[in-house]
Amino acid sequence: MSRKLFPFLLFILIFTNCKKDKVYAVPKELQPYIDSFIAEAKARGINLVIDDLVIIYEKNLNVNGVDAAGVCTFSKKDPHTIKLDTTSGNWQNSLSSREQLIFHELGHCVLNREHTDIKFASDNYKSIMKPTGEQLYGPVAALYKRSYYLDELFNESIPAPSWSNIESPYTTVYSRMALFTENFDDNSNNWVIGNSTNTIRTIENGIFSFKSLNNGNYIFDRNLEIDQTKDFEIEMGLKFISLGGFAALFYGGSNVSNLFNFYLDKNGNLNLGSLLTGFEYGQTGIAVINGQFNKITYRKIGSNCFFYVNGKYLEKQNFIPFYGNKIGIGIGAGPAEINVDYFKVDYLE
């Protein structure tokens, strides 16, 4: 979670009166992205020939004092040139985020698209040509959004997708069978509490308090075997005490490195995924209510899982079998402090 997401920079077009020769110099490992871009265009009735393109790897790319994940430049004299920052989160987080970075820059260099910062009511960006670096779809989480964003990349006038408005498929009509219930009235469930070099963890008066003393990521976890063939829900009540940092609901882990993550900060920024599947970064469009406990919900129904804050829909993804039985609460990007007043797991029928 420490990888920095850089904005995408607008292409820079310099007019001169000199005629140029075409140049094509793309690293071999990036050619599949160019081929995919051409194939996606062809599938939408657009025949592209990309024969004037140079792609260069950069580290800590900075353009006019602004950190950038990528930038496109071209002129009548110089070839269409894309610089990609291999130190950025947009490059490193997953192959999906890398595709979005490259396709964004090709949008500038090949399609002559400019930036647009239009957002839908759901707070999702309208276009992959947005100026900022958040992921729009992940390799698992929100992968269903990919087809729309590619449609829009090649045709700005396509209709808005169904998820352009905030969905609310949350319902409480299920019959429930409690698998695990923790109200933090005491520590009868034997959570590991106490002080360490990096954290302070206490259970008092029905509240679990979790403090991180630096910017590391830490979890408060336990083992719980969940029958994954059933529908189930994991939920906790969360209050942000500090101004910074994020909280997380962890599930399906084999160890602290292989967990599924549902990260959230007080500004409504959302991260979903795992180290193995890659993360999806974005905004929920739903503000966390500060100064009170918020209901954070993960729900598995059939072959899908859904994410909610205070009963409002955030995102969905295809359900992936768990790596293990670890579940718990996380904190990071501190120093930070959160309170949790309950944590429970129910089967749904």
N, C-alpha and C positions, 0 to 999 in steps of 0.2 A: 504493500500500500504506500510505500515511500516513493514510488516512481512518479515523476512529475509529468503532468499532461500539458503539453505546449499548445498554444494556438496555432492554427494554420494561417499562413500569411498569403495575402492576395498576390496574384501573379503581377510581375513588373514588366510592362511593355515599353520598350524604347524604340522610337522611330528613327530610322536613318535612311539615307538614300542609297546605301550600298547593297548590291545584290550578294546573296550568300549561297554557298553550296550546302546541300542537306548533309547532316551528320547523324548517324545512329550509333550510340554507344550506351548500351544498357547492360548492367551486370547480369551474368548468366542466370543467377538465382532469382532475379526479378522478372525474367522474361515470361514465366507463367502468369504473372499479374497482368502484363501487357496483353498476352494472349486471351486471358479471361475478360479483360476490359473490351477487347475487340469482339469476343464471342457474345458478351452481354449486349453490346450495341447491335450486333447482327440479329440477335433474338428479338430485338425490338424494332427491326426494320431499318437499321442504320448501318451502312457499310463504311467502315473506317480503314484508312491506310495510315499507319503510324511509321513514318520513315525519316522523321526529323526530330530526334529526341536524344538527349543526353541525361543520364541519371548519375548523380554523384553522392557518395556517402559523406556525411559530415558528423562531427561531434560538437555538442554544445552550440548548436546553430543559433546565431543571433543576427537579426536584421534590423538595422536602425534602432538598436537598443532594446529590441523585443525578442525574447526567447521564442523559437519557432520549431515545430516538429518537421515542417517542410516548407519549401517555397519554390515557385515556378517563375522563371524569367525567360524572355525571348525578345528578339528584335529582328529587323530585316537583315542585319549583319550576322547575328549570332544564332546558334541553334536553340530550339526549345530545350531548356535545361531545368531539371528538377533536382533540388538538393534535399536530402532526407537525413534527419538527425537520428542516428542510431542510439543515442543516449536517452531519447524521450520515451515516456510511457507509451505513447502512440505506436512506437516501433516495437517496444519490448513486451508489452503486456500479453499479446496473443497474435496469432496469424490473422484473426478477424480484425483486430484494431489496426494491424499493418495494412491489410487490404483497404480499409477505409481511408487511411492516410494516403496511400498511393493513388486510389481512385479519386480522391479529392484533388490531388495535385494534377492528375490527368484531366480532371474536369476543367481546371484552369488552362493547362498547356495544350490540350487537344480539342476540347469543346468550347474554349473561350468563355467558360462560365465565370461569373464573379461571385463574391460572397453574398449570402443572404442570411439574415439573423431572424427571419420569421419563425414564430413558434405556434404550435397548435394549442388549444385549450388545455390539453393534457400536459403541457410544458415540454413535449417532445419537439425537437427541431423539425421544420418542414423539409429540410434538404441536407444531404451530405455535404453541401457547399457552405455549411455554417462556418463562421470564423473561429470558433473555439474547438478544443480538442477532445471533448467527451466522446466516448464510444456511443454509437447509436444502436448497434446490435452486437451481441456477443456470439461466441462459437456455440453456445448453448442457450444462455439467457437472451430472450428477445430475438432469436434468429429469424423468427417469422416476419420481422420488420425489414429484413434485407431486400426482399423483392420490391417492396414499395420504394425504398431509397434508391435502388438502381433504376426503377422505372422513372422516378423523378429526375435522376441525374441526366437521363437522355431526353426527358420531356418535362419541362417545368410546369406545364399546364394540366398534368394529370389530376384527377379528383383526390381529395383528402382520403386517407384510409379510415377504417372503422375505429381504430384506436386513437384518432386525432382528438377525441373527447375522452375525458376521464371516465373509465368504466367502473362499475360498482357491482361486480358479481358476488359480493360477500353476502352470505346468508347464514342465519343461525338456526335453521330448521332441522339440522342434523340431530339424530340421536347420538349421544356421546357415551363412551366408556373410558373412564379415566385410567391412564397407564402410569402417569407420574404427576404428582401435584406438590408444589413447593410454595408455601406462603411465607417462608422465612420467619416464622414465629419462634423458631429455635434452630439449632443445627443438628436435628435428629437424622437428617439425610447425609450427614458427614461430608459436607463440602470442605475443601481445603481452604481454611481461612488463616489470617495472621499477616504479619509484615515481612517483607523481603526487601532486597536492595532496590527493586523496581516497582513494587506494588504494595498497597495496603488494602486488605479485604476483611470486612467485618459483617456480621449478621447481628442486628440489634433492633428490637421493637418492630418486627415485621418488615424490615428493610435490609436488603443486601447492598452495602456500599463498596464500590470498586474504584480505587484510585490508582492511576499510573503516574509515576514520578518522572518519566522522560517520554521521548517520542516513540518508544517501542510498541509492539503489538503483543497483548497478553490475553490469556483465556482463563476462565473459571469453569472447569469442565467436570463431567462425570460420565460413566458408561451407562447406557440404557439401550437394551435391545428392543428395536421396533420392528414389528412385522410389516415389511415393505409391500406385501401383497395387498394390504388393507389401505383404506383411506385414513389419513390421520392429520393432526394439526399440532404444531408446536407454537406456543405463544408466551410472551412475557410482557410485564408492565414496566416501562422504561421512563426515567426522568433524567434529563441532562442537568447536571449541577454546574459544570464548568462551561465557559464560553467556547472552548475549542475541543478538539478530539472527536472521535466517533465511537459508537457502540455497535455491537454485532451480536446476532443470534447465530450460533454455530450448530451444525448438525451433520450426521453421517460421516464422522471422522475416524480414521485409523490411528492418527497421531496428530500432533500440533501442526504439522506441515500439510497434511492431507485432510482437509475439512471443507465442507460446503459453507459458504459465508453469505450472510445477509447483513451488510454494513449500512449504517445510516448515521448522518450527523444532524445537528440541530437545525441546519439550514435546508434539510430535505435532500441532500446529496445522497445518492444511492450507489452501492456497489454489490454486484451479485456474481457468484461463481466460485472457483477454487483454483489452486495453483496448477491443477492438472487440466482443467477445462478452459482456463483463462477467465479473466474478469470482464464484466460489463460495467461501464461507468456512465452515470447520467444523473438527471434530476427527477424527482418524483412528481413534481407539480403539486405536491401536498406538503404544506408546512407542518413541521413537528410543533406541537403546542408546548411552549416553554413554561416552566414553573409548575407543571403537573405531569402525572404519569400518562404515557402514551401506550396504546395497545399495539404491539408489534407481532404480526402473525405470519407464519409459514404454513401453508396448507397443501397437502398432496391429495389430489382427486383423480382417480384413474391413472392415465399416463401423463398427466400434467401436474405442475405445482404452481401455486399462486402466492403472491406476496402482498401484504396489506399493512397500512398504518392507520390506526383508529377506524378500522372497518372499511377503509377506502382502498380500492385496487391500485397497485403500483405496477406490477409486471407479472409475467408468467414465463415458464420455460418447460421444456420436456423433462419429465422426471428421469433422473439417472440413478441407478442403484448406488447405495451408500458404500463408502470405502470401509466403514467400520461403525462402531456403536457410540462414539463420543459425541455428546451434545453439550451445549453450554453457552456462556456469555463472554463476550470479548470487549476489549477497550484498546484504543490506540491513538496514534498521532497526538499524544499528550505533550506536556502534563495535562491530565484530564480526570474528571470524576463523573460517575453515573450512579444512580440508585435504581434498584429493581425491587418491585414489591410482590411479584409472583412469577413463577416459571412452571409451565405445565405442558403435558403431552396427552392428547386424547385420541382415541380411535373414533372415526365418524361413520355413521351408518345411515 
